[in-house]
Amino acid sequence: MLKFEIIKVDNKNYIIYDDFRKNPKIIIPKIISPFGKEIFNDVQYVNYQIDGINNDLLMDINKTEQYFKKYIKDVLKLNIIFKSSIKHFKKYKPLWKVRLNKQTSCSNNNKESILIQDFNFKLPSYIIVSLHSLWISEENNEGGLLWILDNVESLI
């Protein structure tokens, strides 16, 4: 059973912690981003492809999203549209939207640090992602989870 500590920051954001008062983390030994880094509204994202190797990851993300969907409805008493971080397509494998930030650590396959703008996100990578927060926009009648890329290391 999933268990989180959820702390209201303001009317739009709730920080998520695990039992150790840290953001819950997911470690993925091998994943790719077919489109690389993208920028939307001055925010950098990577859409990671969830393929057969990462089916458990897809189930874990779905389970986590269902938990927070229920939390919004039952605890916060809001009837909003939950925006999944997973996008499904008819012709392509699902994509998981993960946000980059200034603290995202990047390294090559020799474990040497490199700048985020020089990292090739299209190569197979080892990543660590944190479940950072729950966001809610009552004026747009929607909400969702913010996943942050903490660490990415090229495998090639």
C-alpha positions in Angstrom: 0.0 0.0 0.0 1.2 3.4 -0.9 1.9 5.9 1.9 2.9 9.5 1.6 3.1 12.6 3.8 1.4 15.4 1.9 2.1 19.0 3.0 0.1 21.9 1.7 2.4 24.7 0.5 -0.3 27.0 -0.9 -3.7 26.7 -2.6 -2.1 25.2 -5.6 0.8 23.0 -4.4 1.3 20.1 -2.0 4.8 18.7 -1.3 5.1 14.9 -1.2 7.4 13.1 1.3 8.1 9.4 2.1 8.6 8.0 5.6 12.1 9.5 5.7 10.8 13.1 5.0 12.3 13.0 1.5 10.7 13.1 -1.9 10.0 9.5 -3.0 12.4 8.4 -5.7 12.2 5.9 -8.6 15.4 4.5 -10.0 15.3 3.3 -13.6 18.4 1.4 -14.8 17.7 1.9 -18.5 15.4 4.2 -20.4 15.4 6.4 -23.5 13.8 9.7 -24.6 13.1 9.5 -28.3 12.6 13.2 -28.6 15.2 14.4 -26.1 14.9 17.6 -24.1 11.9 19.8 -24.7 11.0 23.3 -23.6 7.4 24.4 -22.8 6.6 27.7 -21.2 10.3 28.2 -20.3 10.3 24.9 -18.4 12.5 22.0 -19.6 11.0 18.5 -19.8 12.1 15.1 -21.0 9.5 12.6 -22.2 10.8 9.2 -21.5 9.6 6.2 -23.5 8.1 3.4 -21.4 8.7 0.2 -23.3 8.4 -3.5 -22.4 11.5 -3.3 -20.2 9.8 -0.8 -18.0 6.2 -2.2 -17.7 6.6 -2.3 -13.9 7.4 1.4 -14.0 4.2 2.1 -15.9 2.2 0.2 -13.4 3.9 2.0 -10.5 3.2 5.4 -12.0 -0.4 4.5 -12.7 -0.8 3.2 -9.2 0.7 6.4 -7.7 -1.5 8.6 -9.9 -4.6 6.6 -8.8 -3.7 7.2 -5.2 -3.5 11.0 -5.7 -6.6 11.1 -7.8 -8.5 9.5 -4.9 -6.7 11.8 -2.4 -7.9 14.9 -4.4 -11.5 13.6 -4.5 -11.8 12.1 -1.0 -9.5 14.3 1.2 -9.4 17.6 -0.6 -13.0 17.2 -1.8 -12.3 18.6 -5.2 -13.8 17.3 -8.4 -11.1 18.1 -11.0 -9.6 16.5 -14.0 -6.4 14.6 -13.1 -3.7 15.2 -15.8 -1.6 12.1 -16.1 2.2 12.4 -16.6 1.9 9.4 -19.0 0.7 10.1 -22.5 -0.6 7.1 -24.5 -0.6 7.0 -28.3 -2.0 4.5 -30.8 1.2 4.1 -32.8 3.8 4.8 -30.2 4.9 3.6 -26.8 3.7 5.6 -23.8 5.7 8.6 -22.8 6.4 9.8 -19.2 6.8 13.6 -18.8 9.5 14.4 -16.3 10.7 17.9 -15.5 14.3 19.1 -15.4 15.5 21.7 -12.9 18.7 23.5 -12.0 19.7 20.7 -9.6 19.4 17.9 -12.2 22.8 16.1 -12.2 24.1 14.9 -15.6 27.0 12.6 -16.3 28.4 10.6 -19.2 29.1 6.9 -19.2 32.5 7.5 -17.5 30.6 9.2 -14.6 32.1 12.6 -15.5 29.7 15.6 -14.9 28.5 17.4 -17.9 26.2 20.4 -18.4 22.5 19.7 -18.8 22.5 21.5 -22.2 25.3 19.2 -23.4 23.6 15.9 -22.4 22.1 13.8 -25.1 18.8 12.6 -23.7 18.1 10.5 -26.7 20.7 7.9 -25.6 19.9 5.1 -23.2 20.3 6.4 -19.7 20.2 5.5 -16.0 17.9 7.9 -14.2 16.6 8.8 -10.7 13.3 10.6 -10.6 11.6 12.2 -7.6 7.9 12.5 -7.0 8.1 16.2 -6.0 4.6 17.5 -5.6 0.9 17.5 -6.4 -0.3 20.6 -8.2 -3.9 21.8 -8.5 -5.4 24.5 -10.6 -9.0 25.0 -9.5 -9.5 27.8 -12.1 -8.6 25.4 -14.9 -10.3 22.5 -13.0 -7.3 20.2 -13.3 -4.4 18.8 -11.2 -1.6 16.3 -11.4 1.8 15.2 -10.2 5.2 16.8 -10.7 8.0 14.4 -11.3 11.6 15.9 -11.2 14.6 14.4 -12.9 17.3 14.3 -10.1 20.1 12.4 -11.9 20.7 11.2 -15.4 23.7 9.1 -16.5 24.4 8.1 -20.1 24.9 4.4 -20.6 26.7 4.9 -23.9 
